[in-house]
């Protein structure tokens, strides 16, 4: 086959759409392979990546000191190798999920402690360029604001100052042994740097602690808001007394069920129930007794319902049951089983507890409101016929 090159000025051949879609998918797969699965784990590994890149940047700056003979090549190589190994270990523990066994799954405290150790080490070996090691000390403490309590941040600040003081003593000893070069001004510079850290590190730690407190406050407020929202949603969808769905939620469920039945050409039925002689109970025994009767009825009905069924308090002593994928015959049988169970409940008056109910099956093209209206008609027919019965409405 002979392939002709496109003429000058012609548009380049288009990349197939499938290949264009594959590119972001491949990038997403590679990113997921590196960060791991789960949002929290990915955040921890991403935070570690920031730390690892900081180590790499510090190592690069320290390497510039080789050109000025500030640092011995072997000392720098040891620092780089051990820093890389420490970061690889942290990545392995975070990526594998082993860190989730600890109270701080992000290992923030250990990472900060290791970072301070390498900063002190860099200060000892970097010679005249050792001031560059002071900057990471500030950064690692701010890193603690992501998850550490302010008390831990304070402890790490004291650890940073104590570690730097030990580094100064070690540095003076190495200078005395002439392991590292020294000048007459080195000790004075060390003391100035130490005094600067004594002022700056607590201030940086204070800011980090404040950020940590703000994060904790926001987390608590968000949790309280989520709880309040869940309560509001529950109150908006469920009856506070019986714990059943309320009328609004039942209407929403009916609308969804009607749409589903229309698409699938499947039946569903509704049962409208009215407790018999409920007004007599309220008038003679009080509303508290009436509330107990409503709750007892709801508790008796729950075990007889399927997981797909919905029972709602439709209003007062009226209850509605929506039964998906159920014809009128099956719904009638289910309502009779419920009536038998209610009759066995302990009576609160001289009469056993009973109810009157109407059953209606949804008709194709009919609104759910019309179906409920037909069930309501059947319920009133049952009451006029003497109560304590379930009637099916054609």
N, C-alpha and C positions, 0 to 999 in steps of 0.2 A: 504494500500500500504506500502510495506517495502522499506525503503531507506537505501542503503548501504553507509557507509562512504568511502571516497576515500582512496585508499591504500597509504601507506607511500611513500613519494617522488612524488606522483602524483600531477599534476597541479591542482590548485584550480578551481572551476567552474567559467567559464567566466561570467562577468557581461553583461547583454544584452546591445546591442549598443544603443537602445532607452533610457535606463536608464542612460547610460554614457552621452548622449546628453542632458538629462533633467537636470543634475546637474549644468552645467554652465548657463543654461537658468533660473533655479531657483535662482542661485546667482545673475544673472543679474536683475531678477524681484525684489528681495529683495533690491538690490542696488538702483534700480530706485524708489522703494517705499520710501526709506530713503532720497535720494537726490532730488527727484522730477523729473519732465519732463522739457526738455529744457536745452541746454548746459550751458547757462549763469546762470540759477538758480542752476544747479548742481555745478558749480564752486563756487558760493557764499556759498552754504551749505557746500561744502568741505573745504573752507577757515574757515567757522565757526567751523567745526569739529576740525581743528588744534587748534583754540583758546580754544575750550572746553577741549581738551586733555591737553592743557597747564594749565588750571585751575585745572584739576584733578591732574596733576603732582605736582603743587604747593601745593595743599591741602594735598597730601600724604607726601611731605617733611615737611610741617608744623606740620602734625600729629606726626612726629618723635620727635618734641619738647615736646610732652606730656611725653615721657620717661625721659626727663631731667628737667621737671617742668618749661619749658620756657614759655609755653602758658597754659592758663586756658581752661579746657575742654569745658565749656559753651561758652566761646568766640570763640573757634575754631568751635564748632557746628553751632553757628550763622553765621559765615563766610561761612562755607560749604553750609548750607541750602540756604542762600541768593545768593551765587554764582551759585548754581545749578538752582535756580529759574530764575535768570537773563539770564543764557544761554538757558534755556528751552524757555523763552520768545523770545529771539533772533531767535532760531531755528524755532519757530512757525511762526514768522513774515516772515522769509526768505523762509521757505518751502511752506507756503500758497500763496506766491506771493504778500502779502500786501506791502512788502518793495518796489515793483516796482512803487508805487505811488510817491516815493520820488526821489529827484535829484540824490541821491547816493543809488541805490537799494541794494548794499552790506552792507549798514549801517556801513561803516568803521569808520566814526567819532564817532558815539555813542558807538560802541563796544570798541574803544580805550579809550574813556572817562570813560566808566564803568570799563575797565581793570585797568586804573590808580587809580580809586577810590578803587578798591579791593586791589591793591598793597599797597596803603597808609594805608588801614585798617590793612592789614597783618603786616605792619611794626609796627603799634601801639601795636598790641596784641602779637607779637611773642617773646617779651622779648630779651634775649641774642642772639637768632637766627634770629633777625629781618633783618640782612643783606641779607638773602635769598630773601626778598621782593624787593630788588633793581634790580635783574636780569629781572623779568618780565617787569619792566618799559622800559628797552631797547628794549625788544621784541615787545611790543605793538606799539612802534613808527615805527619800521621797518615794521610792519603790514600795516601801512598807505601807504607804497610805492606802494601797489597794485592798488590804485585808487585815492588817495587824491592829490590835488594840493599842491605844495610846501608851499604856504601861509597857508593852513590849517594845514600842518605838523608843521609849525613854531608856530602857535597858540596853537596847542596841546602840543608842547614842553614847552611853557611858562605856560600852564595850569598844566603840570606835575610838574614843579619846584614850582609853587605857591601852588599846592596841597600838595607837600611834606613839604613845609615850614609850612603850616597850620597843618599838621600831627605832626611835631616836637613841635609846640606850644601846641597842644592837649596832646601830650605824656608827656610833662613836667607838664602840669596841672594834669594829671592822676597820675603821680609820686608824685606830691605834696599831692594829696589826698590819696596816698598809695593804689590806685586801681590796679596798676601794680607795680611789684618790680623794684627797681632801685639801681644803684651803683654810686659811685663818678665819674666813668669814662664814664657814659652813655651820658652825655651832650657833652663831648668832642668827643665821637664816632659819635654822631648825626651830629655835625658840620663838622666832616671830611667826613661823608657820603654825606652831603648836598653839600660840596665843590666839591666832586668827581662828583656828578650828574650835578653840574653847568658846569663842564668841559666835561663830557662824553655825556650827553643828547643832547646838541647842535651838537656835532660831529655825533652822531647816527642819529639825525634828518637831518643833512646835507647829510649824505649818503642816507637816505630814500628819501629825496627830489630829489637827483640826480637820483636815480633809477626811481622815479616818472616822472621826466623830460625825461629820456631815454625812458620810456614806452610811454609817450605822443608823442615823436618824432617818435618812431617806428610805433605807430598807425597811425600817420599822413602820414608817408612815405608809409606804407602799403596801406592806402586808396588812396594815389596818384598813387601808382603802379597799384592798381586794376582799377582805372579810366583810366590810360594810356593803360592798357591791354585791357579794354573794347573798347577803341577807336581804338586800333590796330585791334582787332577782327572785329569791325564794318567796318573799312576801307577795311579789307581783304575780307569781305563778301558782301559789299554793294557799289553801285555806289554813289560817293560823290555828283554828280549833281542832279540826280533824286530820290535818296533814295531807288531805287529798288535794288534787288540782282544783283551782278555782274556775269560775265561769269563763274568764278571759282566756286562761290557758286551754280550757276545753274547746273553746271556739277556734283557737289557733290550730289545735290538734285536728279538729274536724275539717278545717279547710285543707290541711295537708293530706289528710286521709281521703278526702273527696278527690283531690288532684291525683293521688296515687291510684285510687280505684278507677278513675276515668282512664288513666294511661294503661293500666294493666287489665281493664275490664273485669275487675274482681269485686266481690260483694263486701259490704260492711254493714253492720247493724248497730242501732243505738237502743238502749234500755233506759227509760225515764222512770224513776222511782219516787214515790211519796210515802213517807212513814205515816201509818194510820194512827189517828187519834193523838197526834203530836201536840196539837193545841191544848187538849185536855191535860196532858202531862205538864205543860208549862203553866197552865192556869191553876192546877191543883197542887203541884209539887214545887213549882218555881223554875226559873230559867237554869239554875245550876243542874237540876235533875234533867232538864231537857238537853243541856250540853253533854251530860254523861251518856244519854241515850244516843245522841249523834255520834259520839266517839266510839261507843260500843258497836254501833252498826258499821262504822268504817273499819274497825278492827276485825269484825266478823267477815266483811266482804273481801278484804285484802288477800287472804290465802286462796280464795276461789278464782282470782283473776289470773290471766296469763300475763307474761312479761310484756306482750305487745298491747294489752288492753289498757284503757285509761278510764279511771273512775274519778269523777269530779263532784264537788258540792255545787249543785246548780243554783241553789238559792233556798235559804231557810231549811226546811226538812226535805227538800228535793235533791235527788242525786241522779247523775247521768253516767252511764257506762257506754263507752265506745269500744266496739269489738271488731277489729280489722279481720278481713278474710273470713267472715262469719255470716251465714245466711240467717233468716228470721227463725227458722226451726231450731238451729243450734243455740242462738241467742235466747230463745224462749226456754230451752232446757237449762241453760246456765242460770237464768233468772229464777227458775223454780228451785234449783239447788240452793241458791242464795236465800230464797224465801224459807226453805226448810231449815236452813242453818239459823236464820234470824228467829224463827219460832222457838228454838231451843235455848235462846238467851234468857237469862234470869229476868222475869218481868219486874217492872218498876211500879206498876199499878195492878189492879185486879184483872187486867187483860194481858195476854201474851203479846210480845212485840211482833207486829206484822207490817206489811207494806202493800201498796197497790202499784202496779207497774204496767207500762205500755211498751211494746217492742215494735220497732219499725226497721225494715231493711231499705237501704238506700237504693233508689231507682236511677238508672242511667240517665244523665241529663238533669237530674233533680238537684237543687241546692241542699246543702246540709241543713240549712234552716228549715226547709220544708220537711225534711226527714224527721227532725226533732219535733216539729209541730205535730206530725202524725203520731209520733210516740206519745206526745203530751195528750192528744185526743184519746189514745188508747188508755192512758193512765186514768183520766177522768171517767172514762167509761167503766173501768174496773172499780173505781171508788163508788160510782152510782150503782154498780151491780152488787155491792155488799162488801167491798174491800177484800183484803187478804187474797189477792189473786194477780195473775199476770196474763195480759191479753196481747195478742199479736194483731197489729193493724195491717191490713192488706194494702 
